[in-house]
């Protein structure tokens, strides 16, 4: 039983870590896209913002006590 709890906690910690890394990558990509003024980059920026919101929401749903 203890090993099962430890495994689930570890999985949540890994998922939290992965999501935080992905947020950082998305933020860097959004910063890069926002420096360009053309229409294609604006579309890319909106797509990145949408992905950022989804990843952030997934991160918020994870339990904090892991």
Secondary structure, 3 states (H helix, E strand, C coil): CHHHHHHHHHHHHHHHHHHHHHHHHHHHHHHHHHCCCCHHHHHHHHHHHHHHHHHHHHHHHCCCCC
